[in-house]
């Protein structure tokens, strides 16, 4: 019987506004033993994503909420410590839903084995993981970019936005990123190759969009919602496509969610607005992974991770997402 001790963050209350440490219980329990078809994974890195805020709410959504008393849901990467399934061996590196804890028991079929020699482990939680796949399928399947079109991406320095903009450049588009602060704006232009960046913290977004997109916006990949979505809607080109990936500006609102006020622009410009969830594309993940890996190897896709050490920092580290303090894909390093 395993004597391994497992630290866990369990959700104990539905957050109101910003997530707080008091919404969780930090406990230690035995790691347990995997049953047939399962493995025990030693978590090395955890992925922190805006979607986690929605998973804490009790309302109807695309996935069941995290139950009160349950380990907080999170993606992670780690090594197989114990295996009771022939498809995974001890020492294999795997990605999947591990939860916010040191050790996770998971069905082998729900995990993906990766080669740690191909990229740093946190990369498999970002550009080569779910955020990268989100960018890939959202932009290419819904946006269907055409060479020469103008693409605007919000949260452009974040895990999804950074990949989205780079894929749009690969497809021959002109790309404008919206990010918070001069450092992030320099990053998306100088490092990621965007054509221009708008600093929403220090610029009038509406005026900047008019300056950078004189012929209108053909594709908008939205990660933030709120006022920025409204500003973009007023600048749509004919037959524009608006891709709703997230609305991070609204997740911690103490009032009702702010919807788009300029939605009539969709009618006037014969435009489309569509939301999506990357899990809908699960059957095509290998296609997306192959493309993302190929662009990475070719030097066409770059990425950056914001790594915070220590499982115990989880509640405060998660808050960085909603304050715009992270620079790149936010992950927690749990173990070596």
N, C-alpha and C positions, 0 to 999 in steps of 0.2 A: 504493500500500500504506500502511495506517495506521501512523503512528509513535507513536500514543497508548500510554502505559504504564499498566498495570493492576495495582494492588495487590490482593492476594487473601489471604484466610485459607483455608488448606487443612487438612483434618482429617488428622492423622498418627497418632493413637492413640485407642483407645476409652477415654473417660474412666472413671475409677473414683471414685465419689463426686462431689464438686463439680468442674465443668469448670475446667480450668486453662489458662493461656497455653501451657504446654508440650505440650498436646494438639493444638496447631496449628502450622503453619509459615506465617509472614507473608512472602510473596514478591512480586516485581514481574515481570510478564511482558507481552509485547505484547498489546494489546486484541484484535487480530484483526479480520477483516472478515466481515460477515454473508454467508451464501449466499442463494440464491433462496428467498423466503418467510420470511426472517429479518430482524431489525433489530439494531442495536447501540444499547444503552441506556446513557446516562450516569446512574448511580444518584445520587439526591439524598438519599433517606432509606431506611433499612433498618428492618424490623420485627423486634423481638426477642420471641420467644414461648416459653412453657414447653415446647411441643411439640418445640422444637429439641433439647432434652436427649434425648428418645426417639429422634430421628432419628440420633443418634450411636451408638446401641447396635446390636449385630449381630443381636439377636434378631428373631423374626418379629413383624411389626406390620402396620398398615394401609397402610404405604408402605415402599418399600425403604430400608434405611439409607444414609446418606451413605458413599460408598466411601472407604477410606483413600487419601490423596493427592488427593482431589477437593475442589473449592471447597465450603465449608460452605454448606448449603442455607439460604435465607432469602427471605422476601418483601421486596419493595422497590417504590419508586416513583421514576420518573425521566423524563428527556426522551429522545426518539429522536434519536440523533446521526447515524446512517447507516441508510438503509432500502433493502431489496431486496424490498419487498412493497408493492403499490399500496394496501393497506388502511391503512397507517400512513405518515405523512409526517414528515420531519425537523422537530423541534420539538414533536411531539405528546407529551403527558404520558400515561404508561402505568403500570399496576400489574401485578405478576406475580412469579413466582419469579426473582429476580435473582441470588441468592447473595451472600455477604459479599465484595464487591469493588467497585471503582470503575466498571467497565464490564461489561455482560452482553450476550452474544449469545443471543437467544431467538427462537423461531418467533413470527411475528406473531399467529397464531391462539391462542397461549397467553397473550397479553397483553390487558389491558382498557384502552381509552382512557378517560380521565376529563377533566373540565373543571376546571382549577385555579382558575377564578374562583368556583366554588361553595363551596369550603372550603379551609382551610390544607392543604397537601399531607400532613402526618402524619395528618390525620383520615381519609384514604383507606386508611390502614394500621390504623385502629382502629375507631371507631364506624361509619364508612362502608366498612369493609373486612372482612377475614376474621373478626376478633373480633365485629363487629356482626352479621355473618351467622350466626356460631356461636350467639350469644345468640338471634337471631330464630328460627332453625329448631329449636334445642334446646328453647326454652321453648314455642313455639307448636305445634310438631308433636308433640313427645313429652309435654310437660307439659299442653298443652291447658287453660290456665287459665280458670277460671270466675269471674266477678265476685263479690267478697266472700271468695274463698279466701285463705288465708295462705300466702305464698311466702317461703322462706328462701334466700338466696344467699350462698355463701362466696366469699372473695376479692372482696368487693363493690366495692372501690375500683379493682379491676383492669380491664383492657380489656374482657373478656367480662362479668364480674360487674356492672359499672356499667351496661352496656346492658341486661342481663337484668332487673335490678331496675326500670329505668325502663319497659321494655316491660310488665312485670307491673303497674306502676302505671297505665299507659295502658289496660290491660285491666280496671282496676277492682279489683285485688287489694290486699291488705294485705301490705306487703313488709318483711322484716327482713333486714338485711345483716350479715354477719360480716366484720370487717376487723381489721387490726393497728395499734393505736395510736389515741390520741384525735383526731389530725388527720384521719386517714382516716375515722374514724367520724363526725366532724362533717361532713365532705365529703359522705358518702352521704346524710345526713339533711338538712342545710341546703342543699346545692347540687343534689343529685340527686333529692330528694323522697322518699326511703325513709321509712317510718313509724318505724323504730327501727334502731339499730345495736348490735352486740355486739363489744366489743374483746377478741379472743381472747388478746391478750398480757397483759391486766390484769384479766380477768373469768373467772369459772367459767362456761364456755359452757353446760354442762348446766343450771345454775340460771337463767342468763339466758334460755335458750330456754323454760324452764318459765314464766318471768315474762311473756315477750312473746307466747308462743303457748299460752295456757291451754286452747284447744280442739284443740291439736295442729297439725301441719304438713301442709298439703295437697300442696305441691310443694316439693321441695328441688332446687336447681340446684347441683351439686357440682363445684367446681374444685380441691379440695385433698385429699380423701380422709382417711385416717388417723383420729385421735381425733375430729375434728370430724364426720366422716361417722358414726361410731359414736354420738356424742351426738345427732345429728339422728334417726337410725334409732329411737332409744328414744322419740322424741316424735311419731311419725307418726300422722296421723289416718287414719280408715278410707278406703280407696280412694286413698291417697296415691300420688303419682308422684315417683320419685327419678330425676333426670337426671344421668348420669355424663358430665361433659365432660372432666374432668382430675383429676389427683391430685398436685399440685405438691409436697405434703409428702413424697412417696415417691420422687420422681425421682432424688434423689442418695443414696438409702439405700445404705449399705455392706453391709446385710444383705438378707434376702428382703423383698419388699414386704409390708406389713401390710394384710391384708384386713379386711373388716367383721366384727366380732364379734357385733353385734346384728342379724344378718340375719334371725333368726326373727321380728322385728317385721314383716317383709314378709308372712309367712304369717298372723300374728295379725290384721293390719290389712287383709288382702286388697289389699296394696299392690304396686306395680310398680316395678322398677328397671331402667333401660335406658341403655346407653351409645351414643354416636354419634360420628361424625366429619363435620365440615361438608362435606368433599369429596363426600359421598354426595348432597348437594343441589345439585351444580354446575348441573344443568339448570334449577334454580329461582332461581339467583342474581339474575337481573334482578328477580324479584318481591320478594326481600328488599331489594335495593338501593333499589328504588322506595319501599318502605315506610319504610326507615330515613331516606332523604333527605327524604321528606315530613314525618316527625316532627321532623327537624332544622330544616327551614325553618319549621315551625309553632312552634318553641321548646319542643317536648315532649321532645326528646332532647338532652342535654348531654354533653360529653366533655372530657377533659383528657389532655394528652400530657406525658410525661416525656422530654425531649430531651437527649441527650448528644452533644456534638460530637466528631467524629473517628473515621474507620474504624479507626484503630490501637487504639482503646480496646475493641474488640469483646469479647475474653475477659472482661475485668473488668466491662464493662457488663452482659454476659449474667448474671454472677453476682448482680447486683442483684435479678433476678427471684426467685431462690431464697432470698434473704435477706429478702425482703419490703421492700426498700429503694425500689423504684420507686413513684411516686405517679401513677397513670394509665397510659396506654398507653406502653410503653417503646420508644423509637426512637433510632437513631443518625443524626445528620446527617452525610452524606458530602460533599456539595457544594452550592453554590448552585443 
